């Protein structure tokens, strides 16, 4: 089983056992279903966007049980949501139906999106891309977004990013078999600063889950097994990566530059788009 599928299988198995509508509120610190992580960014960013239709089409990658998709649908967007976990999509459809909202949820792995020619005015990634670790898979995501975004469309990305306070470069782990060196991050996890790949020790996962759904792409260092977990780039490196696929960053926002708006390079911004005043004055990443 791929590493990103394993993590989500674990998450939704817990949600199903507990009978939760909102796994985030119960499992991750009491967050209300509608107070999702990227909401503040969307409240700031969406009013700045200009579309050629009154009901623009939006696609959310990694929709989960749908709080972002619901937020968009409530504001007049025609929304499609992709997630690779059938249980998440089933629950998202149920919640949308309860609220009387027509959202097209589909079971899709974002690293293998079908190229069927469909395009969207707005594509959102709310903390999905940081779960996709390796370059070959991230390339597939960005190339799919490039193909699916309309010429005057917007690509909004919110991502967990590198934070120096969690990084301990002075505490290194050397793989005795290869000589490869890793830094420590979050205490007992590994971080490769040359790739921004982050690995978690296998023992952090419940043993019964690992027996049921073993993870591929593991890393064994000095007899200890690690699972690929995140790609932690800082805001500047993340923007450079996205731009390498033919996008232009027109706004970067947040304490660590974790939120960004992109357009097709050379497309020009739609009339009325104004990024001015969009960042806190003390934000370290004020330009792309």
C-alpha positions, 0 to 999 in steps of 0.5 A: 500500500502506498504511504499516503493511502496508508495514512488516510486508511488509518484516519477513516478507519478511526472515523468510522469506528467512532461514527464521526461526521467531523474527524478533524474536530474530534481527533485534532484539537477541537476544530469545528467542521467549518473552521478548516485550516485554510478558511482564513486564507480563502476568506481573504483570497476568494474575494480578490478572484475574478471569473468570466462566469457568475458560477465558476467551476471549482475542483478541490484536491483531497477533499476529505469529508468536504468542509472546503467543498461545502464552503465553496458551494455555499458561495455559488461555485459549482464544485467537484471534490476528489479524494482517494478514500471511498469512505471519505467520499461516501460521507462527503456525499451524505453531508452535502445531501443533508445540507441540500448542496449539489457537489460532485464528489469522486474517488480519485487518486490525485497522483493519477487524475484522468486526463479527460479534457475537463477544465476548471476556473478554480483548483484548490489544494488545501493541505493535500500536496504536502502528503505527496512526498516524492518528486515523480508523484508531485510532478503528476499532480502539478501536470494534471493541475496545469492541464485542468486549469482554464487559461484565466483560472486560479490555482490556490495552494495551502500546504504544511511547509518547512519550519526551522524551529522543528528542524534539528540539523545538529542531530544527524542520523547516518545510514551505516550501509550507504553513508546517507545522512539525515537530519532530525525533525520533530524529535525522532523523525528524519528530514533530508534537506536535499529533497525536503522529504520527511520520514516518520518511525514505523513504531508510531503506527498501530501494529495491527494496522501495519499488519493489515495494510503494509506500507510501500516506500519504507526506508530502513536505516540502521535496522529501524524502519521509517515511513515517508510522511511529508514533503516539507518545503519552505514557502519560497521553494514550494513556489519555485517548484509549482512555477517550474510547471508553467505557473506564476505565483501572484500572491503568497500569504502566511507566516511561513508562506504556506498559502499561495495563488498561481495563474498560468505563466503569461496568461495575465491576471483577470481584470479586478484581481488585486493582491495588494494588502493581502499579507500581514505586514510582518509576514516573512514571505511577502512576494513570490 
